[in-house]
């Protein structure tokens, strides 16, 4: 099992990928995703894929010092946890897995 290293660099990338959900893979899925700016990633579960829906979180605020969350103290668990798997790391993120 990989261990997460690094720290949040306040890039806001994880807040731009506001939704990551698993669904069954199908031939029609890619065409549907392409028309909606949704990225499809392979998942560890056979026959399943992860949909990354790029829609900035409405609570994300970009400042000169980096990204800030308007509801930081009460943010959802998925936001508190940060990236939990190597495939969740986005380019520019301050975390990595070893």
Backbone as ProteinMPNN parsed JSONL, in Angstrom:
{"seq_chain_A": "XXXXXXXXXXXXXXXXXXXXXXXXXXXXXXXXXXXXXXXXXXXXXXXXXXXXXXXXXXXXXXXXXXXXXXXXXXXXXXXXXXXXXXXXXXXXXXXXXX", "coords_chain_A": {"N_chain_A": [[0.836, -1.181, 0.0], [0.563, 2.183, -0.849], [1.957, 5.16, 0.589], [0.781, 8.356, 1.433], [2.453, 11.367, 0.796], [3.817, 14.682, 1.36], [2.18, 17.926, 1.281], [-0.69, 20.101, 1.442], [-0.72, 22.549, -1.039], [-2.329, 24.623, -1.52], [-3.39, 24.918, -4.094], [-5.884, 24.562, -5.169], [-6.794, 22.708, -6.994], [-8.046, 20.263, -6.291], [-10.477, 21.195, -5.516], [-11.558, 22.029, -7.851], [-12.147, 19.711, -9.148], [-14.807, 18.676, -8.3], [-16.467, 16.499, -8.027], [-16.213, 13.024, -7.835], [-17.135, 10.074, -9.017], [-18.071, 6.621, -9.065], [-18.953, 4.425, -11.707], [-20.555, 2.021, -13.887], [-18.679, 0.886, -16.654], [-19.191, 1.613, -20.101], [-19.714, 1.403, -23.676], [-20.968, 3.717, -24.633], [-20.439, 5.62, -22.785], [-18.058, 7.23, -22.986], [-18.583, 8.955, -25.168], [-20.781, 10.361, -24.156], [-19.55, 11.557, -21.906], [-17.635, 13.195, -23.142], [-19.162, 15.259, -24.238], [-19.753, 16.711, -22.059], [-17.577, 17.711, -20.664], [-16.334, 15.873, -18.928], [-14.047, 13.818, -17.334], [-12.868, 10.515, -17.753], [-11.638, 7.956, -15.753], [-9.772, 4.96, -15.279], [-10.688, 2.47, -12.904], [-9.91, 0.603, -9.919], [-11.721, -1.417, -9.532], [-13.074, -4.053, -11.377], [-14.639, -3.483, -14.504], [-15.604, -1.037, -13.796], [-15.514, 2.559, -13.808], [-14.135, 5.769, -12.971], [-15.705, 8.851, -12.811], [-14.697, 12.092, -13.371], [-15.868, 15.064, -12.608], [-15.524, 18.164, -13.691], [-16.089, 20.896, -12.083], [-15.871, 23.825, -10.623], [-15.893, 24.098, -7.097], [-18.426, 25.876, -5.434], [-17.593, 27.139, -3.154], [-14.954, 27.716, -3.375], [-12.387, 30.039, -3.381], [-10.178, 32.009, -5.113], [-7.186, 33.523, -4.241], [-4.493, 35.922, -3.971], [-2.676, 34.565, -2.462], [-3.181, 31.921, -2.873], [-5.562, 29.2, -3.046], [-8.627, 29.4, -1.259], [-11.036, 28.231, 1.073], [-14.416, 28.91, 1.569], [-15.958, 27.631, 3.446], [-14.282, 26.283, 5.172], [-14.002, 25.312, 7.881], [-16.198, 23.663, 8.161], [-16.147, 21.928, 6.043], [-16.866, 19.247, 3.669], [-16.259, 15.684, 4.291], [-14.831, 14.461, 2.144], [-13.328, 16.566, 1.259], [-11.776, 17.204, 3.475], [-10.255, 14.882, 3.691], [-8.64, 14.926, 1.443], [-6.552, 13.944, -1.396], [-6.721, 10.459, -1.61], [-5.795, 8.297, -2.964], [-3.265, 7.247, -5.281], [-4.071, 7.719, -7.972], [-5.766, 9.85, -7.687], [-4.302, 12.119, -7.541], [-3.651, 15.239, -8.896], [-1.989, 17.018, -11.566], [0.33, 19.351, -10.345], [-0.497, 19.28, -7.739], [0.302, 19.302, -4.243], [0.681, 16.918, -2.932], [1.873, 13.503, -3.024], [2.358, 10.015, -3.75], [4.203, 7.311, -2.345]], "CA_chain_A": [[0.0, 0.0, 0.0], [1.318, 3.426, -0.944], [1.738, 6.134, 1.648], [0.719, 9.715, 0.917], [3.477, 12.293, 1.263], [3.611, 16.063, 0.932], [1.183, 18.726, 1.993], [-1.527, 20.935, 0.591], [-0.065, 23.786, -1.448], [-3.418, 25.569, -1.761], [-3.541, 25.157, -5.531], [-7.31, 24.559, -5.476], [-7.141, 21.724, -8.015], [-9.009, 19.279, -5.787], [-11.77, 21.877, -5.436], [-12.079, 22.135, -9.205], [-12.721, 18.395, -9.422], [-15.712, 18.637, -7.155], [-17.182, 15.234, -7.926], [-15.592, 11.811, -8.372], [-18.06, 8.992, -8.721], [-17.87, 5.37, -9.789], [-20.08, 3.944, -12.483], [-20.205, 0.923, -14.793], [-18.143, 1.301, -17.94], [-19.99, 1.213, -21.257], [-19.216, 2.045, -24.898], [-21.593, 5.027, -24.823], [-20.041, 6.521, -21.702], [-17.055, 8.194, -23.427], [-19.254, 9.977, -25.976], [-21.565, 11.164, -23.222], [-18.631, 12.345, -21.078], [-16.986, 14.207, -23.982], [-20.061, 16.393, -24.455], [-20.009, 17.366, -20.774], [-16.307, 18.025, -20.019], [-16.147, 14.927, -17.833], [-12.92, 12.916, -17.579], [-13.084, 9.141, -17.299], [-10.418, 7.281, -15.318], [-9.941, 3.556, -14.909], [-10.774, 2.224, -11.475], [-9.402, -0.704, -9.501], [-12.82, -2.38, -9.596], [-13.314, -4.487, -12.757], [-15.867, -3.027, -15.146], [-16.017, 0.264, -13.267], [-14.67, 3.716, -14.092], [-14.415, 6.948, -12.149], [-16.01, 10.071, -13.561], [-14.237, 13.318, -12.725], [-16.695, 16.15, -13.121], [-14.82, 19.416, -13.4], [-16.965, 22.034, -11.814], [-15.31, 24.397, -9.397], [-16.747, 24.18, -5.921], [-18.876, 27.257, -5.243], [-16.953, 27.707, -1.971], [-13.551, 27.96, -3.692], [-12.039, 31.435, -3.643], [-8.771, 32.178, -5.466], [-6.594, 34.767, -3.747], [-3.09, 36.051, -4.373], [-1.913, 33.611, -1.655], [-3.601, 30.566, -3.208], [-6.992, 28.933, -2.946], [-9.208, 29.435, 0.08], [-12.377, 27.667, 1.151], [-15.336, 29.731, 2.372], [-16.562, 26.821, 4.517], [-13.185, 25.405, 5.575], [-14.216, 24.672, 9.182], [-17.292, 22.692, 8.071], [-16.068, 21.321, 4.714], [-17.21, 17.815, 3.643], [-15.184, 14.722, 4.554], [-13.985, 14.249, 0.964], [-12.41, 17.703, 1.189], [-10.838, 17.052, 4.593], [-9.365, 13.751, 3.437], [-7.714, 15.198, 0.35], [-6.371, 12.766, -2.243], [-6.493, 9.244, -0.819], [-5.229, 7.274, -3.834], [-2.345, 7.849, -6.255], [-4.756, 8.189, -9.177], [-6.503, 11.073, -7.384], [-3.377, 13.247, -7.565], [-3.712, 16.026, -10.12], [-0.737, 17.736, -11.812], [0.446, 20.587, -9.583], [-0.883, 19.025, -6.354], [1.429, 19.199, -3.314], [0.77, 15.554, -2.392], [2.291, 12.402, -3.89], [2.372, 8.713, -3.081], [5.417, 6.482, -2.505]], "C_chain_A": [[0.881, 1.245, 0.0], [0.975, 4.346, 0.212], [1.752, 7.532, 1.041], [1.78, 10.57, 1.589], [3.105, 13.694, 0.814], [2.579, 16.779, 1.772], [0.407, 19.567, 0.986], [-0.761, 22.214, 0.251], [-1.075, 24.862, -1.851], [-3.578, 25.923, -3.235], [-5.016, 25.218, -5.942], [-7.735, 23.518, -6.498], [-8.174, 20.72, -7.528], [-10.403, 19.898, -5.672], [-12.39, 22.076, -6.82], [-12.653, 20.814, -9.675], [-13.638, 18.107, -8.242], [-16.381, 17.282, -6.977], [-16.365, 14.117, -8.555], [-16.526, 10.673, -8.012], [-17.762, 7.784, -9.593], [-19.14, 4.993, -10.532], [-19.618, 2.778, -13.35], [-19.71, 1.495, -16.119], [-19.069, 0.818, -19.05], [-19.448, 1.936, -22.484], [-19.765, 3.466, -25.095], [-21.084, 6.073, -23.833], [-19.052, 7.587, -22.167], [-17.688, 9.313, -24.252], [-20.069, 10.92, -25.088], [-20.659, 12.088, -22.408], [-17.981, 13.463, -21.882], [-17.862, 15.435, -24.189], [-20.302, 17.191, -23.178], [-18.735, 17.735, -20.011], [-16.076, 17.17, -18.774], [-15.019, 13.975, -18.219], [-13.248, 11.542, -17.01], [-11.729, 8.531, -16.952], [-10.745, 5.827, -15.01], [-9.967, 3.446, -13.396], [-10.24, 0.836, -11.175], [-10.468, -1.794, -9.59], [-13.095, -2.761, -11.049], [-14.662, -4.003, -13.287], [-16.356, -1.672, -14.68], [-15.031, 1.345, -13.709], [-15.059, 4.836, -13.133], [-14.661, 8.122, -13.078], [-15.521, 11.259, -12.751], [-14.976, 14.476, -13.367], [-16.053, 17.464, -12.697], [-15.836, 20.547, -13.293], [-16.449, 22.67, -10.538], [-16.344, 24.442, -8.271], [-17.17, 25.635, -5.73], [-18.237, 27.926, -4.02], [-15.466, 27.972, -2.173], [-13.346, 29.426, -4.038], [-10.547, 31.488, -3.948], [-8.297, 33.541, -4.973], [-5.151, 34.846, -4.239], [-2.205, 35.07, -3.611], [-2.247, 32.156, -1.982], [-5.103, 30.427, -3.055], [-7.431, 28.919, -1.482], [-10.626, 28.879, 0.003], [-13.243, 28.533, 2.062], [-15.917, 28.966, 3.556], [-15.535, 25.861, 5.109], [-13.479, 24.648, 6.873], [-15.327, 23.618, 9.158], [-17.301, 21.976, 6.713], [-16.406, 19.826, 4.786], [-15.996, 16.923, 3.881], [-14.267, 14.533, 3.355], [-12.992, 15.389, 0.791], [-11.364, 17.616, 2.301], [-9.802, 15.977, 4.305], [-8.325, 14.055, 2.377], [-7.547, 13.968, -0.52], [-6.007, 11.545, -1.407], [-5.892, 8.107, -1.636], [-4.297, 7.951, -4.838], [-3.048, 8.403, -7.495], [-5.596, 9.442, -8.939], [-5.614, 12.315, -7.433], [-3.453, 13.937, -8.918], [-2.384, 16.758, -10.315], [-0.733, 19.088, -11.09], [0.076, 20.437, -8.117], [0.381, 18.89, -5.493], [1.589, 17.837, -2.67], [1.313, 14.606, -3.458], [2.276, 11.121, -3.074], [3.684, 7.99, -3.363], [5.098, 5.074, -2.078]], "O_chain_A": [[1.837, 1.336, 0.77], [-0.135, 4.323, 0.745], [2.624, 7.859, 0.235], [1.975, 10.5, 2.803], [2.203, 13.881, -0.002], [2.164, 16.303, 2.828], [0.81, 19.717, -0.168], [-0.221, 22.878, 1.136], [-0.714, 25.877, -2.447], [-3.864, 27.068, -3.585], [-5.359, 25.851, -6.941], [-8.914, 23.443, -6.842], [-9.085, 20.362, -8.274], [-11.402, 19.182, -5.728], [-13.6, 22.267, -6.944], [-13.554, 20.794, -10.514], [-13.278, 17.385, -7.312], [-16.82, 16.955, -5.875], [-15.882, 14.251, -9.679], [-16.691, 10.344, -6.837], [-17.267, 7.912, -10.713], [-20.251, 5.213, -10.05], [-18.417, 2.573, -13.527], [-20.262, 2.467, -16.634], [-19.66, -0.257, -18.951], [-18.794, 2.971, -22.353], [-19.085, 4.317, -25.667], [-21.281, 7.272, -24.03], [-19.189, 8.748, -21.779], [-17.368, 10.485, -24.058], [-20.034, 12.137, -25.266], [-20.967, 13.268, -22.239], [-17.794, 14.564, -21.366], [-17.344, 16.546, -24.304], [-20.971, 18.224, -23.203], [-18.807, 18.044, -18.821], [-15.68, 17.666, -17.719], [-15.034, 13.393, -19.304], [-13.827, 11.422, -15.93], [-10.791, 8.581, -17.748], [-11.838, 5.501, -14.547], [-9.338, 4.238, -12.695], [-10.131, -0.006, -12.067], [-10.137, -2.974, -9.71], [-13.328, -1.879, -11.876], [-15.686, -4.101, -12.611], [-17.408, -1.205, -15.118], [-13.857, 1.066, -13.952], [-16.152, 4.849, -12.567], [-13.903, 8.351, -14.021], [-15.885, 11.418, -11.586], [-14.738, 14.82, -14.525], [-16.039, 17.824, -11.52], [-16.351, 21.062, -14.285], [-16.588, 22.084, -9.465], [-17.508, 24.781, -8.483], [-16.34, 26.535, -5.855], [-18.328, 29.144, -3.866], [-14.786, 28.406, -1.244], [-14.048, 29.981, -4.883], [-9.734, 31.059, -3.129], [-8.915, 34.569, -5.247], [-4.658, 33.907, -4.864], [-1.098, 34.768, -4.058], [-1.643, 31.248, -1.411], [-5.823, 31.419, -2.947], [-6.695, 28.481, -0.596], [-11.32, 29.038, -1.001], [-12.853, 28.851, 3.185], [-16.321, 29.567, 4.552], [-15.882, 24.748, 5.505], [-13.224, 23.446, 6.946], [-15.387, 22.767, 10.046], [-18.34, 21.476, 6.283], [-16.251, 19.206, 5.838], [-14.854, 17.346, 3.698], [-13.05, 14.452, 3.519], [-11.917, 15.187, 0.226], [-10.193, 17.924, 2.079], [-8.624, 16.131, 4.629], [-7.231, 13.492, 2.41], [-8.33, 13.027, -0.397], [-5.087, 11.598, -0.59], [-5.519, 7.073, -1.082], [-4.517, 9.106, -5.204], [-2.655, 9.449, -8.011], [-6.089, 10.038, -9.896], [-6.115, 13.438, -7.373], [-3.333, 13.293, -9.961], [-1.717, 17.089, -9.335], [-1.678, 19.868, -11.211], [0.302, 21.352, -7.326], [1.41, 18.414, -5.972], [2.546, 17.621, -1.927], [1.219, 14.885, -4.653], [2.189, 11.156, -1.846], [4.211, 8.047, -4.474], [5.966, 4.202, -2.127]]}, "name": "protein", "num_of_chains": 1, "seq": "XXXXXXXXXXXXXXXXXXXXXXXXXXXXXXXXXXXXXXXXXXXXXXXXXXXXXXXXXXXXXXXXXXXXXXXXXXXXXXXXXXXXXXXXXXXXXXXXXX"}
